[in-house]
């Protein structure tokens, strides 16, 4: 078993980061070019949800079956816990939390991986994979802020 811990800070409010982090449509966009999903549902993740997909690394490797069960998705506490398996992994336990900061928010990922003797390799992959999500999230959050600012500006011009 290997454990991977990552933290990323965002200049956006925790509620916005949480909404983005629990949006499956956003996940598909964020992972574009890294992981391709076949059969990923649309919308927000919810507690008790069971997701069976096929994943292809970099859109080049043959798609492999992958399964995720959402054990907890608490909007008030901003915590998501899932257990996953497939594509060579016996168990992939993921805990994602978002907390407010004075300057924005912090997202933490804790991933516990059991892939037998290959756990070390999957831990390297997890560090790369979850680290790769940061920059696309920054861009998406900035776009959300820009759209909100445009809306607020246009609403203030026409009382």
C-alpha positions in Angstrom: 0.0 0.0 0.0 1.3 3.5 -0.9 -0.2 6.9 0.2 0.0 10.0 -1.9 -0.8 13.5 -0.4 -1.2 16.6 -2.5 -2.3 20.2 -1.7 -3.2 23.0 -4.1 -4.3 26.5 -3.3 -6.7 28.5 -5.4 -7.5 32.2 -5.3 -11.2 31.3 -5.6 -13.8 30.8 -2.8 -13.9 27.2 -1.4 -17.5 26.8 -2.6 -16.5 27.3 -6.2 -13.5 25.0 -6.0 -15.7 22.4 -4.3 -18.3 22.7 -7.1 -15.7 22.3 -9.8 -13.9 19.4 -8.0 -17.2 17.4 -7.8 -18.4 18.1 -11.3 -17.9 15.1 -13.6 -18.1 17.2 -16.8 -15.3 19.4 -15.5 -13.2 16.3 -14.6 -13.5 15.1 -18.2 -12.3 18.5 -19.5 -9.5 18.8 -16.8 -8.2 15.3 -17.7 -8.4 15.9 -21.5 -5.2 14.6 -23.1 -4.2 12.6 -20.0 -7.1 10.2 -19.4 -10.0 9.5 -21.7 -13.2 8.3 -20.1 -15.8 6.1 -21.9 -19.2 6.1 -20.2 -18.5 8.8 -17.6 -21.9 10.2 -16.5 -22.6 13.9 -16.5 -23.3 16.2 -13.6 -22.2 16.4 -10.0 -20.9 13.4 -8.0 -23.3 12.3 -5.2 -23.0 10.0 -2.2 -23.8 6.4 -3.1 -23.1 6.9 -6.8 -21.5 3.9 -8.6 -19.6 4.7 -11.7 -18.3 2.1 -14.2 -16.2 3.5 -17.0 -13.5 2.5 -19.4 -10.3 4.6 -19.1 -7.6 5.1 -21.7 -4.3 6.7 -20.7 -3.4 9.6 -23.0 -6.2 8.4 -25.3 -3.6 6.0 -26.8 -3.6 2.9 -24.6 -6.5 0.4 -24.9 -9.4 1.3 -22.7 -9.5 -0.6 -19.4 -12.5 -1.1 -17.1 -12.5 1.1 -14.0 -15.0 1.3 -11.1 -15.7 4.1 -8.6 -18.1 4.2 -5.6 -18.7 7.5 -3.9 -18.7 6.6 -0.1 -19.2 10.2 1.0 -20.0 13.5 -0.7 -20.7 16.2 1.9 -21.4 19.6 0.5 -21.4 21.3 3.9 -18.1 19.8 5.0 -16.7 19.8 1.4 -15.4 16.2 1.7 -15.5 13.5 -1.0 -14.5 10.0 -0.3 -14.4 7.2 -2.9 -13.1 3.7 -3.4 -12.0 2.8 -6.8 -10.5 -0.2 -8.6 -9.6 -1.4 -12.1 -6.8 -1.0 -14.7 -4.4 -2.9 -12.5 -5.4 -1.4 -9.2 -6.9 -3.6 -6.4 -7.9 -0.6 -4.3 -7.6 3.2 -4.8 -9.1 5.1 -1.8 -9.4 8.8 -2.5 -10.3 11.5 -0.1 -10.7 15.1 -1.5 -11.3 18.0 0.9 -11.7 21.7 0.2 -11.2 24.3 3.0 -11.5 28.1 2.9 -8.4 30.3 3.3 -8.2 34.0 3.8 -6.8 34.3 0.3 -9.1 31.7 -1.4 -9.1 28.0 -0.7 -7.0 24.8 -0.4 -7.8 21.5 -2.0 -6.3 18.4 -0.6 -6.1 14.9 -2.2 -5.2 11.9 -0.1 -4.9 8.7 -2.2 -4.2 5.3 -0.7 -3.3 2.7 -3.3 -3.0 -1.0 -3.3 -1.8 -2.4 -6.5 0.3 -5.2 -5.0 4.0 -5.0 -5.9 3.2 -2.3 -8.5 1.8 0.1 -5.8 4.9 2.3 -6.1 4.3 2.8 -9.8 0.6 3.7 -9.3 1.7 6.1 -6.6 3.9 7.9 -9.1 1.0 7.9 -11.5 -1.4 9.3 -8.9 1.1 12.1 -8.0 1.3 13.0 -11.7 -2.4 12.6 -12.4 -3.7 14.7 -9.5 -0.9 17.3 -9.9 -2.0 17.6 -13.5 -5.5 18.7 -12.5 -4.2 21.9 -10.8 -3.5 24.2 -13.8 -6.7 23.4 -15.7 -8.7 24.1 -12.6 -6.9 27.4 -12.2 -7.9 28.3 -15.8 -11.5 27.1 -15.3 -11.9 29.1 -12.0 -10.5 32.2 -13.7 -13.0 31.8 -16.5 -15.8 31.4 -14.0 -14.7 34.6 -12.2 -14.4 36.5 -15.5 -18.0 35.5 -16.5 -19.3 36.4 -13.1 -17.6 39.8 -13.3 -19.1 40.4 -16.8 -22.6 39.5 -15.5 -22.2 41.8 -12.5 -21.0 44.6 -14.7 -23.8 44.3 -17.2 -26.4 44.0 -14.4 -25.0 47.2 -12.8 -25.3 49.1 -16.0 -29.0 48.3 -16.5 -30.8 48.7 -13.2 
